Amino acid sequence: MVRRLLRAVWEGPFSTQLRRFAIVGTVTAGVQMVLLWLFVDTIRLNYLLGATIAIEITIILTYVLNNAWTFESMQHANAVEYVVGLCKTNVVRGTAIPIQLAVLFTLVEWQSIPYLFSNGVAIALSGLYRYVLDARWTWG
């Protein structure tokens, strides 16, 4: 089963798109982690507030990168399409914010796992959800 899944990711009809989505997600996850660290350790915001702000900033960055590269064949080119797409991705990714924050909170408060590691886990767990909805609705 795992082998079949990995083969589909590498050779399937959506393989290039999925790999690009993962690359963009990895880059923006790194940006989100740096922002979260800055908000919590430098500005001294609560980790959940810092995460919410970092998530929203990276939602916008992710849209810009995915529109330009991941979904370039379905790219939102004119201003109206671009703004509508940005609103759609905000809805998609906005619905993932409670998932990500709940995982973050649970791992930090109930399991005493450091907030940055917990945020990485939360990003990974909500990633497939975001891909499916973005691929089918934002650019579908």
N, C-alpha and C positions, 0 to 999 in steps of 0.2 A: 504494500500500500504506500509506504513512504517512498519507495523507489519510483512508483508510478507517478506520485505527486511531483517528485523532483524532476522526472522526465518531462512532465507536462509544463512545468515552469521553464525548463530549458528549451523544449522543442515544440510546445503547443501553440495554438493559433494566437494566443495572447501573451506569449512568452516575452517578446521584446517590450511590450507595454508594461507587463508586470515587473520585469527587471528594472525598467526605468522608474516605475513608481517606487520600487524598493530603494533605488539609489537616491531619488529625491527625498523620500521619507527618511533615509539614514542621514542625509545632509541636514535636513530641517530638524530632525530629532536632536542632532548635535547642537544646532543653533538654539533649540528650545532648552536643552540642558544648560548651556552657557548662560542664557537669559535667566533661567530659574536660579542658578547659582548666584548671579549678580543681584537679582531681586531679594533673595533670602539672606545671603551672607554679606552683601555690601550695603544694600538699602535697608535691610532688616525687616522686610515684609514677611508676613505669615506665609508658610510654604504653599498653602492652598490658594491664597490670593496671588502670590507670585506665579504659581503654575497657571492659573487662569489667564493672567496677562500674557505670559510667555506663549501659551497655546494660541491665543488670538493673533499675536504677532506672527507666529509660524503658520497659521492658517492662511494668512495673506501671502506670505513668502511661498508656501507650498503651491498655492493656486498659480502664482506667476510662473514658477518653474514647471509645474505639470502642464500648464497651458502651452508653454513654449516648447516643451520637449516630449514629455510622456504621451500626451494626447495630441501631438502636432497634426496628425491627419484629420482631427476633428476640432482643431484649434478655433477658439473664439477670437476672431480677427477684428471685427468692427467694435466700436465703443459700446453699443447696446448689448451685443452678445457677450462682451467682456464683463460688463457690470452684472448682467443677468447670471453669467457663470460664476462670478465672484459671490453673488448672493446665494446661489445654489450650493456652492461648496461650503459657505458659512453655515447653511442649514445642515448639510451632511455632517460636517466636522463639528458643528455646534452641538449636534445630538450625541457626538462621541465625547464631548467634554465631561458630562456627568459620569460616563463609564471610566474615563481616565482618572478623574478626581476621586471617584469611589475606590478604585484600585490603589491609588496613591495614599489616600487616607487610611485604608485598611492595612496596608503594609507598614506604614509609618506608625500608626497609633496602636494597632493590635499585635503587630509582629516585631515592632522596634527595629525595622529595617531603615537605614539612612534614606533621606528623602530623594537624593539624586538617583540612587540605585532603584528605588521604588518607582520613580517617574519613568525610568527606562523600561521597566517591566510593564507599566501602565501604557506607555506608547506602543510597545510591541503587541500587547493584548488587544488594543483597539485598532490596530493597523489593518487587519483583514476587513473588518467592518467598514472602515473608511474607504478602502479600495473598491469594494463591491458597490457601495452606494455612489461613489464618485464616477466609476466607470459606467454605471448604468443610468444615472440620473444627471449628473453635472455635464458629462460629455456624451452621454448615450443617445 
